[in-house]
Amino acid sequence: MSDKKRPVGRPLGSSKLTDEVIECAWAYLKGGYKEQGNAVPSIAGLAFALGRSRECVYEWARKNENFSDILKAINTAQEMLLIDNTLTGEFNAPFAKLLMTKHGYTDKVDNTSSDGSLSPTVIKLVVPDE
């Protein structure tokens, strides 16, 4: 029996961003997410497909403009698919509404304008004396 210790963790270089990883990321965006069983592409789905953590994926995006573009494209595709599939009834509307907040959508109505000219006014009803 050998007394050699086995290395712990990933092999060195396994978390490097390579051309192959970038190719796989584009493939995920261009339909691989469906093959993986996802309804929409997501950063978490991409990380899963690449066998990495979301933190690793975000780190790659900070260091590599091409990979950053992939993450932006994933968010854009997700937004588009959420809108289209909710309008056609394929997605659950309340859940899609929740996901759309990530893309800046809200159902809150702001009745004021930036200059205050449209601020709500209080109307007092005056009942005449009898």
Contacts in CASP RR format, 6 or more apart in sequence:
PFRMAT RR
TARGET T0000
AUTHOR 0000-0000-0000
METHOD contacts of the structure
MODEL  1
MSDKKRPVGRPLGSSKLTDEVIECAWAYLKGGYKEQGNAVPSIAGLAFAL
GRSRECVYEWARKNENFSDILKAINTAQEMLLIDNTLTGEFNAPFAKLLM
TKHGYTDKVDNTSSDGSLSPTVIKLVVPDE
15 52 0 8 1.000
15 56 0 8 1.000
17 60 0 8 1.000
17 63 0 8 1.000
17 64 0 8 1.000
17 67 0 8 1.000
21 50 0 8 1.000
21 60 0 8 1.000
22 64 0 8 1.000
22 66 0 8 1.000
22 67 0 8 1.000
22 70 0 8 1.000
24 49 0 8 1.000
24 50 0 8 1.000
25 46 0 8 1.000
25 50 0 8 1.000
25 67 0 8 1.000
25 70 0 8 1.000
26 70 0 8 1.000
28 36 0 8 1.000
28 41 0 8 1.000
28 45 0 8 1.000
28 46 0 8 1.000
28 49 0 8 1.000
28 50 0 8 1.000
29 41 0 8 1.000
29 46 0 8 1.000
29 70 0 8 1.000
29 73 0 8 1.000
29 74 0 8 1.000
29 77 0 8 1.000
31 41 0 8 1.000
32 49 0 8 1.000
33 40 0 8 1.000
33 41 0 8 1.000
33 42 0 8 1.000
33 45 0 8 1.000
33 46 0 8 1.000
33 49 0 8 1.000
36 45 0 8 1.000
36 48 0 8 1.000
36 49 0 8 1.000
38 45 0 8 1.000
39 81 0 8 1.000
39 85 0 8 1.000
39 91 0 8 1.000
40 77 0 8 1.000
40 78 0 8 1.000
40 81 0 8 1.000
40 82 0 8 1.000
40 85 0 8 1.000
41 74 0 8 1.000
41 77 0 8 1.000
41 78 0 8 1.000
41 81 0 8 1.000
42 74 0 8 1.000
42 78 0 8 1.000
43 54 0 8 1.000
43 57 0 8 1.000
43 58 0 8 1.000
43 71 0 8 1.000
43 74 0 8 1.000
43 75 0 8 1.000
44 54 0 8 1.000
46 57 0 8 1.000
46 70 0 8 1.000
46 71 0 8 1.000
46 74 0 8 1.000
47 53 0 8 1.000
47 54 0 8 1.000
47 56 0 8 1.000
47 57 0 8 1.000
50 57 0 8 1.000
57 71 0 8 1.000
58 71 0 8 1.000
60 67 0 8 1.000
61 67 0 8 1.000
61 68 0 8 1.000
61 70 0 8 1.000
61 71 0 8 1.000
62 68 0 8 1.000
75 103 0 8 1.000
78 99 0 8 1.000
78 103 0 8 1.000
79 100 0 8 1.000
79 103 0 8 1.000
82 91 0 8 1.000
82 96 0 8 1.000
82 99 0 8 1.000
82 100 0 8 1.000
82 103 0 8 1.000
83 100 0 8 1.000
85 91 0 8 1.000
85 96 0 8 1.000
86 93 0 8 1.000
86 96 0 8 1.000
86 97 0 8 1.000
97 105 0 8 1.000
97 107 0 8 1.000
111 118 0 8 1.000
111 119 0 8 1.000
111 120 0 8 1.000
112 118 0 8 1.000
112 119 0 8 1.000
112 120 0 8 1.000
113 119 0 8 1.000
END
